[in-house]
Amino acid sequence: MLMVVFKDLKPLQISEFLILGLSVALLPYSWVLTIYAMCLLAINTLARIAVERKVGNPMLSKWGVWCMWLMIAFFLYHIVSLLYTENMEVARELIIRRLPLIVFPLCCLAVDMSYLSRNRVRMLMWLFTAALVVKFFVRLVFVIATCHKLVLSSTFDPVHHTYMAMYLMFAMGFLYSEWFTHRGEMSKALLVSTYVSMLVVAAYIFFVMSRTGVLGLALMFLAVVAHQLFVVKNIKFGLLVFVAGLLLGGSVFLLLPDGNRRVTNTLEELSEGNTSDARYYIMGSSVKAIKENMPLGVGIGDGRDVLGKVYEDSGEEFAIKAQYNSHNIYLDVLLTLGIPGLLLLLSLLTVSVVYALRQRDIVLLSLFFALAFSGLFEAVLNRQMGLLFAGMFWMILIPSRS
């Protein structure tokens, strides 16, 4: 099997592929180890440039090139914001934290990645999905062994629940793509594995009690139904999926009431116009801070300080103590980098989505949905868990689609 995977690959291409495989397998477990893998990838890229004596990735289409350079431009604008930020110590720390946004695209632009065929990318995606499935069962055994009962909470997994939900939504999109595109050529064992993986990934989202994940999963389910009904024109199957999804979702809410209370409480608050949820206050404070610092924002280093001042002026003890960030990627970028930063981010997402739609690529669309939707409820590009996810999978998926 390995001989087939590495057939016709040069030694440094083999090492590059192995590093990417290591990176996707480690990400659900430890961003620290994934950072080390990213460093190995950068070293391997430099070695390829030295050995091959050429720079450039000829397989990238103009859309792929635009995606990579927009990500680099978004990173570079963080450095531009140093001109008007005051807290230089925090600014330097945050810029170093955001290095994945420039390392991965530069590696992608620097060397020929034509060896990264769709089947090899599928292998990487299966490895990522398998890592999530294995982790689910490891965590399940651990929780039962330590608590002597099944506990559903945001502490089910040590990784922040919003980031885990983002990974899981992406994996679910990949599994649907596999089933839709390759089910005719799948063996019975692989087909069963796909169905089991879908159930495990969906259960994982409920077990970590992520409101973002549950709502995102519901939207993805509706997208699948719409795809079957209006794109594939498979009316009977689309209706069957819709009914089956309603029954399965209803069963989950009945069987796991504790795991879904956060979602139902949120929906009740929305319907009643209740704004007691902390996120309402955080977002309102963020909007106030943004209005006072338009159009260029406060700079990469001062976002938390400016928000902290708004919290202090309001006298809300819980916010003053916790020093929350904006909990929204778009508000966070608008606060720190202003309108130019937000335009760069939206341009990156828009170009990538248009490219994915042109390619009719479900996996690529799933990546951007998971990132953009999770960004509504968490500043996912503030932590390495989100930065590594975005940069790495952009690098892996864009070239194979060019």
Phi, psi and omega in degrees: 000314180296325179297323178291318181298318185263008181300132177069009178268144175281160183307316182286336173289321177298313181296324178296315180296320179295322178295318177297318177298318177297320182297312183292329180285329183277332188306315180292347185256315186205116177289334179297312178295326178293327175298317178298320178296322178297320177297319177298322179296318179296318178296318180296322178296317178297321178296320178296318179298317181294318183285315184279342177056040174203153181236135177133152180241091186294345183279347181289131173283174178297328177293317178297319178297317178300316180301314182294315183288330175293323177294319178296317179297321178298318177295314184297330179291336173300321179291321177302323183293348175297338181295335182231012174270153182258319183275084186292329180296312178294321181300313179298319179298317181291324178293319176298321179297329183270011180304328176305334181289346177244330182294310183296312179295325178294320176298322181292321182282339191278328187227157180290120180246029180296340177292340184281073181290170180298324180292324177290324176295321176301321177298317178296320180293321176296324178295318177298315180294319179297322178298320178293317181296314179299318181296324179301312182290325176297314179294323179299313179296318182297314181296315180295321182291325183270327183260350182060020174196167180276115181249123178255116179194173179294348178267006176302326179232134181295337176287139181310134189298327179293321179289321176297320178297322178298314177300317186290321176297320178297315179297322179296319177298320177297317181296321176295319178299318178299312181296314184292320187271324192239007186298331181293334182256000181283144170287164180299321181296318180291324179295316177298318178299323179295314179296316180297318180298320177300315181295319180294315180298317178297316179298321180302317180300317179290324183293328179273001176054047179266115176297321177300316182294317181295314179294320177296320178296321178297318178294321178295322178298315178295326178294322178296316179299314179297321179298317180290322184283316192253338180260306181281337182065029178263081189297311183299313182293320179300317178293323178297316178297319181298312180295316180298320179295319177297316180295316181293316179296319177297321178296319180297316180295328179283321184278333183236063184297323180294324182287345184244003183296324180297322180290312182295322177296320179297316180296321178295319180296321179295316182292332181265358181073022180280124181248033182280343180300138183302329183295327177299315181294317181298315181293321177297320178294322179296316179298319179298316180295323179295315181300328182278351186227030176280155002259353187263358182077188185258357183095155188299332185269349190250002183303311182293321180296317181294317177296321178300324178294320177297318179298317181296320180295329181277338179079014179281107187298320184296323180284322179297318182289316185278335182053055182298148167275189187291343183056029178202122186298324184286317177294322181296316179294319180296323179290317186270320186249355177071196183298319178301318180295318179294320178297321178295316180296313180294325177295317178300313180294318183294312179300319181294319180292317178299318178299315179297320178294320178296325180274352186052048187257106183293322182294314180296320176297321179297322178300312184287328175295312182301317181289311184291320181289317178298329179294344176289338187238358180203142176281077192291346176263016175265345182239153180300328181301323179274322181295315179295319179301310183295307184297316185292313183284334170300313181298321184285318189275322185298311181298322184290345180260353185281000000 
